[in-house]
């Protein structure tokens, strides 16, 4: 019996480490992809937020992804309840460590919000079949994870927001994250993480992913990334074109909150034009990317498509977990 328990423990540790490595890699690959118009990448920085700050963020997040995956494995084996997954607390703790790991401010809140539930669901998916991670199974488990979150998870997310203080948060008419009284109301109402996300999904793409069971990641971004990888054989090219694909279909909600929906739609129209010219795969497309990048960098604190970058990281996480290797 002790040998069986030891073997189970070894598998749990190795599976959780596998998941965390893939999610860390997804974060590293997303920020490394270049040139992503309007965002930090390996050849462009902002004055206060630099490429190395994003690298530090990915490293700091890894241990939290590992713990989330371990919890998913235990929940799948019914050793704990999925309501004990503590998704919100993991997001909060990861962001505290990330903010302490560098001096570049909030680099990764949206990405961490998306990747922590994926880590739990990946652990659940691998619990019984460690040699293969089915994306269909992963998405089914993601639905369970999101629907099993609790009011304590929602409050922990509010605490993460208070710690990080992301730009462009704005104001919502009910249960506003900046209102400390909202935390008590969330507990009284019993609203979980998904309930809170639903309140702002119309103005936040990351929250829309939580509400829609990652519709953009699974149904738009990942299929497009796979086709681009098959066509180009180049991960950087495929990643940038996937980023442009998401941006061309979904106006970036960070830009919309900081400026206006009209400006966000203008960026979407320009991204669509870039893709029509071939994206990173053609000289004309590359020239148009450079023009768009320069236009967005005239107002770097307002016109950075951060929500699009978050969803690109989510797409890359799916690719890494399903077996793609750079």
C-alpha positions as CSV (number, residue, x, y, z in Angstrom):
1,X,0.0,0.0,0.0
2,X,2.8,2.4,0.8
3,X,4.4,1.8,-2.6
4,X,1.1,2.6,-4.3
5,X,0.7,5.8,-2.3
6,X,4.3,6.7,-3.2
7,X,3.7,6.1,-6.9
8,X,0.5,8.2,-6.7
9,X,2.4,11.0,-5.1
10,X,5.2,10.8,-7.6
11,X,2.7,11.0,-10.5
12,X,0.8,13.9,-8.9
13,X,4.0,15.8,-8.5
14,X,5.3,15.1,-12.0
15,X,1.9,15.8,-13.7
16,X,1.5,19.1,-11.8
17,X,5.0,20.1,-12.8
18,X,4.3,19.2,-16.4
19,X,1.2,21.5,-16.3
20,X,3.0,24.4,-14.6
21,X,5.9,24.2,-17.1
22,X,3.6,24.4,-20.1
23,X,1.7,27.4,-18.6
24,X,4.9,29.2,-17.7
25,X,6.2,28.5,-21.3
26,X,2.9,29.9,-22.7
27,X,3.5,33.1,-20.8
28,X,7.1,33.3,-22.0
29,X,6.2,32.6,-25.6
30,X,3.4,35.2,-25.7
31,X,5.6,38.0,-24.5
32,X,8.5,36.9,-26.7
33,X,6.4,36.9,-29.9
34,X,7.3,39.9,-32.1
35,X,6.3,42.3,-33.4
36,X,2.9,42.3,-31.6
37,X,1.5,45.8,-32.4
38,X,1.0,47.9,-29.3
39,X,2.4,45.5,-26.7
40,X,5.7,44.7,-25.1
41,X,7.8,42.0,-26.9
42,X,11.3,40.9,-27.2
43,X,12.4,44.0,-29.3
44,X,10.1,46.7,-27.8
45,X,9.6,48.0,-24.2
46,X,7.4,50.6,-22.6
47,X,9.1,53.2,-20.4
48,X,8.0,51.6,-17.1
49,X,7.1,48.1,-18.2
50,X,9.8,46.0,-19.9
51,X,10.3,42.6,-21.5
52,X,12.2,41.3,-18.5
53,X,9.3,42.2,-16.2
54,X,7.1,39.8,-18.1
55,X,9.8,37.1,-17.9
56,X,9.9,37.5,-14.2
57,X,6.1,37.3,-14.0
58,X,6.0,33.9,-15.7
59,X,8.7,32.5,-13.4
60,X,6.8,33.8,-10.3
61,X,3.5,32.3,-11.5
62,X,4.9,28.8,-12.1
63,X,4.6,27.5,-8.5
64,X,1.0,28.7,-8.3
65,X,0.2,26.9,-11.5
66,X,1.8,23.7,-10.1
67,X,-0.3,23.9,-6.9
68,X,-3.5,24.5,-8.9
69,X,-2.8,21.5,-11.0
70,X,-2.1,19.3,-7.9
71,X,-5.5,20.4,-6.6
72,X,-7.1,19.5,-9.9
73,X,-5.6,16.0,-9.7
74,X,-6.8,15.5,-6.1
75,X,-10.3,16.8,-7.0
76,X,-10.6,14.4,-9.9
77,X,-9.8,11.5,-7.6
78,X,-12.4,12.9,-5.1
79,X,-9.8,13.3,-2.4
80,X,-11.0,16.9,-2.1
81,X,-14.1,18.8,-3.3
82,X,-13.7,20.9,-6.4
83,X,-15.1,23.8,-4.3
84,X,-11.9,23.5,-2.3
85,X,-9.8,24.4,-5.4
86,X,-9.4,28.0,-4.2
87,X,-9.1,29.4,-7.7
88,X,-9.5,33.0,-6.5
89,X,-7.0,32.6,-3.8
90,X,-4.5,31.1,-6.2
91,X,-5.0,34.1,-8.6
92,X,-4.5,36.5,-5.7
93,X,-1.4,34.8,-4.3
94,X,0.1,34.5,-7.8
95,X,-0.4,38.2,-8.4
96,X,1.2,39.2,-5.1
97,X,4.3,37.1,-5.9
98,X,4.3,38.5,-9.5
99,X,4.2,42.1,-8.2
100,X,7.0,41.4,-5.8
101,X,9.1,39.8,-8.4
102,X,9.8,42.9,-10.5
103,X,9.3,46.7,-10.6
104,X,7.2,46.8,-13.7
105,X,3.7,47.0,-12.2
106,X,0.8,44.9,-13.4
107,X,2.1,42.7,-16.3
108,X,-0.1,39.6,-16.1
109,X,-3.4,39.9,-14.2
110,X,-5.6,38.9,-17.1
111,X,-3.3,36.1,-18.1
112,X,-3.2,34.6,-14.6
113,X,-7.0,34.9,-14.3
114,X,-7.2,32.7,-17.4
115,X,-4.4,30.3,-16.7
116,X,-5.2,29.3,-13.1
117,X,-8.5,27.7,-14.0
118,X,-6.8,26.0,-16.9
119,X,-4.1,24.6,-14.5
120,X,-6.8,23.1,-12.2
121,X,-8.7,21.6,-15.2
122,X,-5.5,20.3,-16.7
123,X,-4.7,18.5,-13.5
124,X,-8.2,17.0,-13.5
125,X,-7.8,15.9,-17.1
126,X,-4.4,14.3,-16.5
127,X,-5.4,12.5,-13.3
128,X,-6.5,9.3,-15.1
129,X,-4.7,9.5,-18.4
130,X,-1.2,11.0,-17.8
131,X,0.0,10.2,-21.4
132,X,-2.6,12.3,-23.2
133,X,-4.4,15.5,-22.5
134,X,-7.6,15.8,-24.5
135,X,-8.6,19.4,-25.2
136,X,-12.3,18.3,-25.2
137,X,-11.8,16.8,-21.8
138,X,-9.9,19.9,-20.6
139,X,-12.8,22.2,-21.7
140,X,-15.3,19.9,-19.9
141,X,-13.3,20.1,-16.8
142,X,-12.9,23.9,-17.1
143,X,-16.7,24.2,-17.1
144,X,-16.7,22.2,-13.8
145,X,-14.0,24.3,-12.3
146,X,-15.6,27.6,-13.1
147,X,-19.0,26.5,-11.9
148,X,-17.6,25.2,-8.7
149,X,-15.9,28.4,-7.6
150,X,-17.3,30.0,-4.5
151,X,-18.0,33.5,-3.1
152,X,-14.6,33.2,-1.3
153,X,-13.0,32.9,-4.7
154,X,-14.8,36.0,-5.9
155,X,-13.7,38.0,-2.8
156,X,-10.1,36.8,-3.3
157,X,-10.3,38.1,-6.9
158,X,-11.4,41.5,-5.5
159,X,-8.4,41.4,-3.2
160,X,-6.1,40.7,-6.2
161,X,-7.6,43.6,-8.0
162,X,-7.0,45.9,-5.0
163,X,-3.4,44.7,-4.8
164,X,-2.6,45.1,-8.5
165,X,-4.8,48.2,-9.2
166,X,-5.0,47.5,-13.0
167,X,-5.5,50.5,-15.3
168,X,-8.8,51.2,-17.0
169,X,-10.8,49.3,-14.4
170,X,-13.6,51.9,-14.5
171,X,-16.8,51.7,-12.5
172,X,-19.6,49.2,-12.6
173,X,-23.1,50.0,-11.1
174,X,-23.2,46.9,-8.8
175,X,-20.5,45.1,-6.8
176,X,-17.8,47.4,-8.0
177,X,-14.3,45.9,-7.3
178,X,-13.0,49.2,-5.9
179,X,-15.8,49.4,-3.3
180,X,-14.7,47.6,-0.2
181,X,-18.4,47.0,0.8
182,X,-18.7,44.9,-2.4
183,X,-16.8,42.0,-0.8
184,X,-19.4,41.7,2.0
185,X,-22.2,41.8,-0.5
186,X,-20.6,39.1,-2.6
187,X,-20.4,36.8,0.4
188,X,-24.0,37.6,1.4
189,X,-25.3,36.9,-2.2
190,X,-23.1,33.8,-2.6
191,X,-21.8,35.0,-6.0
192,X,-19.0,32.9,-7.3
193,X,-16.1,33.9,-9.7
194,X,-18.2,33.2,-12.8
195,X,-21.1,35.3,-11.4
196,X,-18.8,38.2,-10.9
197,X,-17.3,37.8,-14.3
198,X,-20.8,37.9,-15.9
199,X,-21.4,41.4,-14.4
200,X,-18.5,42.9,-16.5
201,X,-18.2,40.4,-19.4
202,X,-19.6,42.9,-21.8
203,X,-16.7,45.2,-21.2
204,X,-13.9,42.7,-20.4
205,X,-12.7,40.0,-22.8
206,X,-11.0,38.0,-20.0
207,X,-14.3,37.8,-18.0
208,X,-16.1,36.9,-21.2
209,X,-13.8,33.9,-21.5
210,X,-14.7,32.8,-18.0
211,X,-18.4,33.2,-18.8
212,X,-18.3,31.5,-22.2
213,X,-16.0,28.6,-21.1
214,X,-13.1,30.1,-23.1
215,X,-14.9,30.4,-26.4
216,X,-12.3,32.6,-28.0
217,X,-9.4,30.5,-26.8
218,X,-10.9,27.2,-27.9
219,X,-13.0,28.1,-31.0
220,X,-11.1,31.1,-32.5
221,X,-7.5,31.3,-31.3
222,X,-6.4,27.7,-31.0
223,X,-7.8,26.4,-34.4
224,X,-6.2,29.4,-36.1
225,X,-2.8,28.9,-34.3
226,X,-2.8,25.2,-35.4
227,X,-3.5,26.1,-39.0
228,X,-0.8,28.8,-38.9
229,X,1.7,26.4,-37.4
230,X,1.0,23.8,-40.1
231,X,1.2,26.5,-42.8
232,X,4.3,28.3,-41.7
233,X,6.2,25.9,-39.4
234,X,7.3,29.0,-37.5
235,X,6.0,29.5,-33.9
236,X,6.7,33.2,-33.7
237,X,5.0,33.9,-37.0
238,X,2.0,31.8,-36.1
239,X,1.7,33.4,-32.7
240,X,1.8,37.0,-34.0
241,X,-0.8,36.1,-36.7
242,X,-3.0,34.5,-34.1
243,X,-2.7,37.6,-31.9
244,X,-3.8,39.6,-35.0
245,X,-6.6,37.2,-35.7
246,X,-8.1,37.7,-32.2
247,X,-7.6,41.4,-32.4
248,X,-9.2,41.5,-35.8
249,X,-12.4,39.8,-34.5
250,X,-12.7,41.1,-31.0
251,X,-12.2,44.8,-30.1
252,X,-9.7,44.9,-27.3
253,X,-11.6,45.7,-24.1
254,X,-8.6,47.2,-22.3
255,X,-8.3,49.8,-25.1
256,X,-12.1,50.3,-25.0
257,X,-12.1,50.9,-21.2
258,X,-9.2,53.3,-21.4
259,X,-10.4,55.2,-24.4
260,X,-13.6,54.3,-26.2
261,X,-15.2,51.4,-28.0
262,X,-14.8,53.5,-31.2
263,X,-11.0,53.5,-30.8
264,X,-10.9,49.8,-30.0
265,X,-12.9,49.1,-33.2
266,X,-10.5,51.3,-35.1
267,X,-7.6,49.0,-33.9
268,X,-9.7,46.0,-34.9
269,X,-10.2,47.3,-38.4
270,X,-6.5,47.9,-38.7
271,X,-5.6,44.4,-37.5
272,X,-8.1,43.0,-40.1
273,X,-6.2,45.0,-42.8
274,X,-2.9,43.6,-41.6
275,X,-4.2,40.0,-41.9
276,X,-5.7,40.7,-45.3
277,X,-2.2,41.8,-46.5
278,X,-0.7,38.5,-45.1
279,X,0.2,39.4,-41.6
280,X,3.7,38.6,-40.5
281,X,3.9,36.2,-43.5
282,X,4.4,38.9,-46.2
283,X,6.4,42.0,-46.7
284,X,3.3,44.1,-47.1
285,X,1.8,42.7,-44.0
286,X,5.0,43.2,-42.0
287,X,5.1,46.9,-43.2
288,X,1.5,47.3,-42.1
289,X,2.3,45.8,-38.7
290,X,5.1,48.3,-38.2
291,X,2.8,51.2,-39.1
292,X,0.1,49.9,-36.7
293,X,2.7,49.3,-33.9
294,X,4.0,52.9,-34.3
295,X,0.5,54.4,-34.2
296,X,-0.4,52.5,-31.1
297,X,2.8,53.4,-29.3
298,X,2.0,57.1,-29.7
299,X,-0.3,56.5,-26.7
300,X,1.2,53.5,-25.0
301,X,-0.8,53.8,-21.8
302,X,-4.1,53.9,-23.7
303,X,-3.7,51.9,-26.9
304,X,-2.1,48.7,-25.7
305,X,-4.2,45.6,-26.6
306,X,-3.6,43.9,-23.3
307,X,-6.7,41.7,-23.3
308,X,-5.7,40.3,-26.7
309,X,-2.3,39.4,-25.3
310,X,-4.0,37.6,-22.4
311,X,-6.1,35.5,-24.7
312,X,-3.1,34.8,-26.9
313,X,-1.3,33.4,-23.8
314,X,-4.4,31.2,-23.1
315,X,-4.3,29.9,-26.7
316,X,-0.6,29.1,-26.4
317,X,-1.3,27.3,-23.1
318,X,-3.8,25.0,-24.9
319,X,-1.2,24.3,-27.6
320,X,1.5,23.4,-25.1
321,X,-0.7,21.3,-23.0
322,X,-2.0,19.4,-26.0
323,X,1.6,18.4,-27.0
324,X,3.0,21.1,-29.2
325,X,6.7,21.7,-28.6
326,X,8.7,24.7,-30.0
